[in-house]
Amino acid sequence: MELDAELSALATQEDLPVDVLRRLLQHQGARSSAALLRRDLTEEMVEEIIALGSARTLAANSSLPARVSARFVEHPEPPVRCAVAAHIRDEPPGVLARLAADPDPLVRQFLTMNDHLPPELLARLAADPDSSVRSGVIGRWRDVPDAVRRMLLTDTDPGIRSASLRAFPPPADLLPGLLADPETREAAVAHSAPTPELAADPDSDVRSAVAAHPDLPTGLRDLLAEDPDFFVRNAIAARADTPPELRERLVAGLKPDSPLAEWMLSFGRGNHAGPPPVPVPPPLTRQQAEALLARAGL
């Protein structure tokens, strides 16, 4: 492990002597790790971290006392307000409402990630003038009231309408219009019965959505198995109800033109592999920590 990584790991070690931690705060990487992850930072350490220029990282630490987190709500730098907006509770009452009215849309977007938002603030953010904020609400709020759901499904931004369709089912009276709209037809497929018309749609993304539909009839499955688009054929190959011999033939015939395309196809078939987990280093003794600090000149 490189020296910088060793120092960062040491900065998060439990039961670390205070004097060792104070010395680690002089190293940028170790300071960032301590600011973000430690649950035992004293007020003196908080002030030192801020003075050393790591207020943004510190603001992202959800273990800070409420009075410390609250001070970042009015910070002059938007990135700091973004960091605290993603996790802060409404302590003291009113801080969440202030963040929902922040002039920077990125701060309001980060606020949509917050698990402590009451329904009234979620509804306010769902009507935000910035589409990225409205999109954030869709990604976090599942128990959406009907009025808000209708508002999002009829949003002027096609991306918002499509994201809403992927997040929750549309009212029956809105579905025909969403299916007729080229911008939302792909997302609307999941909420409608597969038809030959949709299976023959000129948009390959729509055909892929049909190929993945849980109620796809056998006849349409076999039709889409011969589709000219390899992502459509891959969707058929990924189906649990596709006969093994058909699946083998489809996979053998998939010849993407790039490694990226093959990687994307593997996700559909469920055979992609992620990187192995990074091992957690063992805790250091006081003597080992002192030796590491000496190597770093701290």
DRENKOLGU-702012 format. One line per field, with one value per residue (C-alpha): residue in three letters; x, y, z. Coordinates in Angstrom, 3 decimals. Each point is the difference from the previous one (the first is absolute). Layout:
N
r	[ALA ...]
c1	[X ...]
c2	[Y ...]
c3	[Z ...]
# end
This chain:
298
r	[MET GLU LEU ASP ALA GLU LEU SER ALA LEU ALA THR GLN GLU ASP LEU PRO VAL ASP VAL LEU ARG ARG LEU LEU GLN HIS GLN GLY ALA ARG SER SER ALA ALA LEU LEU ARG ARG ASP LEU THR GLU GLU MET VAL GLU GLU ILE ILE ALA LEU GLY SER ALA ARG THR LEU ALA ALA ASN SER SER LEU PRO ALA ARG VAL SER ALA ARG PHE VAL GLU HIS PRO GLU PRO PRO VAL ARG CYS ALA VAL ALA ALA HIS ILE ARG ASP GLU PRO PRO GLY VAL LEU ALA ARG LEU ALA ALA ASP PRO ASP PRO LEU VAL ARG GLN PHE LEU THR MET ASN ASP HIS LEU PRO PRO GLU LEU LEU ALA ARG LEU ALA ALA ASP PRO ASP SER SER VAL ARG SER GLY VAL ILE GLY ARG TRP ARG ASP VAL PRO ASP ALA VAL ARG ARG MET LEU LEU THR ASP THR ASP PRO GLY ILE ARG SER ALA SER LEU ARG ALA PHE PRO PRO PRO ALA ASP LEU LEU PRO GLY LEU LEU ALA ASP PRO GLU THR ARG GLU ALA ALA VAL ALA HIS SER ALA PRO THR PRO GLU LEU ALA ALA ASP PRO ASP SER ASP VAL ARG SER ALA VAL ALA ALA HIS PRO ASP LEU PRO THR GLY LEU ARG ASP LEU LEU ALA GLU ASP PRO ASP PHE PHE VAL ARG ASN ALA ILE ALA ALA ARG ALA ASP THR PRO PRO GLU LEU ARG GLU ARG LEU VAL ALA GLY LEU LYS PRO ASP SER PRO LEU ALA GLU TRP MET LEU SER PHE GLY ARG GLY ASN HIS ALA GLY PRO PRO PRO VAL PRO VAL PRO PRO PRO LEU THR ARG GLN GLN ALA GLU ALA LEU LEU ALA ARG ALA GLY LEU]
c1	[0.000 1.312 0.854 -2.927 -2.451 1.519 -0.373 -3.620 -0.772 1.674 -2.103 -3.173 1.312 -2.099 1.491 2.739 1.897 -1.037 3.540 0.513 -3.245 0.927 3.266 -1.817 -2.223 3.014 -0.071 -2.686 -1.063 -0.042 -1.866 -2.657 -0.479 -0.277 -2.336 -2.344 -0.032 0.925 -2.790 2.134 1.235 0.305 -1.029 3.666 0.618 -3.040 1.316 3.452 -1.388 -1.984 3.026 2.079 -2.470 -2.008 -3.395 -1.688 1.160 -0.884 -3.497 -0.629 0.588 -3.453 1.345 0.658 -2.111 -3.032 1.362 3.153 -1.853 -2.424 2.791 0.727 -3.551 0.922 3.553 0.939 1.354 -2.711 2.041 0.016 -3.772 -0.391 1.955 -2.092 -3.304 0.263 -0.292 -0.900 -3.067 -2.372 1.945 -0.627 -3.439 0.018 3.432 -1.455 -2.419 2.889 1.919 -3.095 0.026 3.746 0.769 2.390 -1.871 2.836 -0.586 -3.695 0.937 2.208 -2.855 -2.144 2.465 -0.886 -1.961 -1.453 -2.162 -3.697 -2.622 -0.736 3.611 0.188 -3.094 1.590 3.154 -2.065 -1.213 3.462 0.792 3.229 -0.509 2.960 -1.745 -3.276 1.940 1.577 -3.424 -1.092 3.014 -0.639 -3.787 -2.046 -3.204 -0.865 -3.471 -2.167 0.079 3.807 0.234 -2.239 2.003 3.255 -1.474 -1.178 3.168 1.209 3.365 -0.167 2.787 -2.110 -3.005 2.074 1.678 -3.400 -1.267 2.934 -0.579 -3.745 -3.014 -1.986 -3.740 -1.919 -1.266 3.569 1.408 -1.310 1.603 3.286 0.038 -0.706 2.829 3.295 1.877 -1.760 -1.109 2.967 -0.660 -3.759 0.399 0.464 -3.474 -1.852 -0.689 2.628 -1.411 1.294 -0.007 2.353 2.183 0.402 0.636 2.747 1.707 2.218 -0.234 -3.750 0.491 2.534 -2.579 -2.541 2.551 0.458 -3.729 -1.008 -3.193 1.584 -1.896 1.993 -0.702 1.419 2.961 0.907 -0.528 2.317 2.594 0.658 0.151 2.865 1.033 2.283 -1.244 -3.534 1.252 1.998 -3.185 -1.602 3.072 -0.244 -3.607 -0.580 -2.644 2.218 0.710 3.655 0.677 -1.331 2.035 3.185 -0.595 -0.659 3.063 2.201 -1.266 0.504 3.039 0.236 2.399 1.814 1.006 -2.343 -2.965 0.914 0.215 -3.446 -1.411 1.407 -2.108 -3.143 0.988 1.103 3.539 2.010 2.622 0.829 3.396 0.966 -0.526 2.927 1.347 -0.195 3.486 0.616 0.132 3.432 1.604 1.260 3.535 -1.053 -1.989 3.005 2.202 -2.512 -0.232 3.787 0.126 -2.462 1.877 -2.961]
c2	[0.000 3.461 2.430 2.357 -2.903 -1.296 3.412 0.280 -3.451 0.861 3.182 -2.099 -2.556 -0.280 0.872 2.052 2.147 3.649 1.245 -2.411 1.137 3.665 -0.626 -1.887 3.017 1.718 -2.526 0.814 -3.559 -1.101 3.164 -0.677 -3.561 1.144 2.867 -2.245 -3.178 0.575 0.123 1.333 3.347 2.583 3.628 0.953 -2.520 1.243 3.560 -1.154 -1.981 3.031 2.278 -2.429 0.241 -3.240 1.437 -1.690 -3.473 0.648 1.160 -3.415 -1.798 -1.109 -0.796 3.620 1.559 1.879 3.378 -0.585 -1.145 2.917 2.539 -1.269 0.747 3.681 -0.585 2.391 -2.831 -2.052 -3.259 0.116 0.540 -2.885 -2.316 0.744 0.058 -3.697 -1.198 2.722 -0.422 2.870 1.103 2.741 -0.012 1.918 -0.915 -2.394 2.677 2.450 -2.507 -0.616 3.750 0.156 2.145 -2.611 -2.841 -2.436 0.463 -0.752 -3.031 -1.355 0.627 -2.499 -2.711 0.710 -2.778 2.418 2.116 0.277 -0.468 3.723 0.799 -2.875 1.369 3.458 -1.407 -2.030 3.334 1.591 2.080 -1.970 -3.384 -1.583 0.675 -1.487 -3.013 -0.462 -0.139 -2.734 -2.077 0.190 0.218 -3.108 0.720 2.918 1.573 -0.211 3.748 0.086 -3.155 1.524 3.205 -1.885 -2.281 3.054 2.040 2.165 -1.786 -3.401 -1.308 0.667 -1.719 -3.050 -0.192 0.231 -2.898 -2.114 0.933 -0.524 -1.173 2.641 0.563 -1.886 3.181 1.273 -3.220 0.382 3.409 -1.208 -2.940 2.302 2.360 -1.114 1.503 -2.192 -3.052 -2.142 0.587 -0.411 -3.490 -1.551 1.205 -1.248 -3.322 -0.994 0.327 -0.816 3.738 0.704 -2.995 1.514 3.552 1.761 0.954 -2.892 1.178 -0.518 -3.480 -0.769 1.045 -2.295 -2.846 0.416 0.199 -2.646 -0.865 -0.347 -2.590 -2.858 1.156 3.479 -1.507 -2.119 2.985 2.233 -2.775 0.755 3.783 1.748 1.862 -2.069 1.729 -1.157 -3.547 0.215 0.926 -3.173 -2.034 1.408 -1.118 -2.828 -1.513 -0.135 -3.642 -0.986 -0.876 3.373 1.800 -1.782 0.867 3.655 0.389 -1.685 2.408 3.174 1.720 3.524 2.369 1.101 -1.233 2.610 -1.458 -3.506 1.247 1.595 -3.210 -1.982 2.071 -1.082 -3.656 0.340 -1.333 3.163 0.028 2.862 0.722 -2.015 1.707 1.973 -1.656 2.040 0.584 -1.171 2.701 1.368 0.017 3.260 -0.942 -0.782 3.239 2.018 -1.667 0.838 3.634 0.218 -1.243 2.744 2.684 0.687]
c3	[0.000 -0.880 2.779 -0.701 0.107 3.237 1.626 -1.147 1.394 3.309 0.265 0.184 2.501 3.150 3.386 -1.644 2.527 -0.273 -0.485 -2.913 -1.633 0.404 -1.833 -2.748 -0.623 -1.556 -2.858 -2.563 -0.792 3.630 0.971 -2.626 1.258 3.603 -0.890 -1.946 2.075 3.624 2.575 2.871 -1.278 2.771 -0.479 -0.137 -2.773 -1.907 0.122 -1.078 -2.943 -1.149 0.374 -2.072 -2.897 0.274 0.918 -2.963 1.020 3.620 -0.987 -1.582 3.316 1.177 3.494 0.921 2.778 -1.356 1.117 -2.074 -3.104 0.248 -0.333 -3.520 -1.216 -0.351 -1.237 -2.844 -2.189 -1.799 0.050 3.796 0.096 -2.477 2.283 3.070 -1.901 -0.864 3.612 2.526 2.205 0.691 3.087 0.823 -1.672 -3.281 -1.339 -2.603 -1.210 -0.335 -2.115 -2.151 -0.750 -0.663 -3.067 -1.394 -1.766 0.729 3.729 -0.476 -2.108 2.791 2.420 -1.910 1.130 3.633 1.724 2.554 -2.308 0.943 -2.767 -0.219 -0.865 -2.489 -1.722 -0.083 -1.580 -2.482 -1.378 -0.003 -3.107 -0.524 -1.676 1.818 3.308 -1.235 -1.262 3.421 1.629 -2.413 0.898 3.762 0.545 -0.594 1.950 -2.258 0.385 -3.096 -0.677 0.069 -2.096 -2.674 0.040 -0.602 -2.685 -1.938 0.575 -2.877 0.118 -1.782 2.211 3.086 -1.554 -0.927 3.418 1.671 -2.089 1.118 3.640 0.398 -2.030 -1.864 0.458 -2.691 -1.652 -0.609 -1.471 -3.594 -0.342 1.478 -2.415 -2.936 0.935 -1.613 2.944 2.585 -1.986 1.075 3.707 -0.470 -1.501 3.451 0.997 -3.082 -1.687 -2.617 -3.506 -3.499 -0.715 2.897 -0.909 -3.478 1.208 -1.983 3.284 1.117 3.612 -0.118 -1.456 2.761 2.583 -1.621 -0.014 3.775 0.777 2.587 -1.917 -3.433 -2.081 -1.503 -3.539 0.636 1.862 -3.019 -2.314 2.046 0.202 -3.680 0.480 -1.853 3.177 2.246 3.174 -0.819 -0.567 3.233 1.886 -1.345 0.986 3.549 0.480 2.479 -2.293 -3.085 -0.914 0.643 -3.633 -1.174 2.658 -1.029 -3.645 0.827 2.238 -2.599 -2.654 2.040 -1.456 1.403 -1.664 3.157 3.476 1.487 -1.881 1.182 3.580 -0.326 -1.443 2.927 2.399 -1.811 0.288 3.631 -0.537 0.568 2.751 2.325 1.541 3.107 3.371 1.366 3.171 3.191 1.417 3.574 2.706 0.799 3.418 1.467 -1.005 -3.580 -0.211 1.204 -2.623 -2.715 1.148 -0.004 -3.585 -0.950 1.932 2.287]
# end
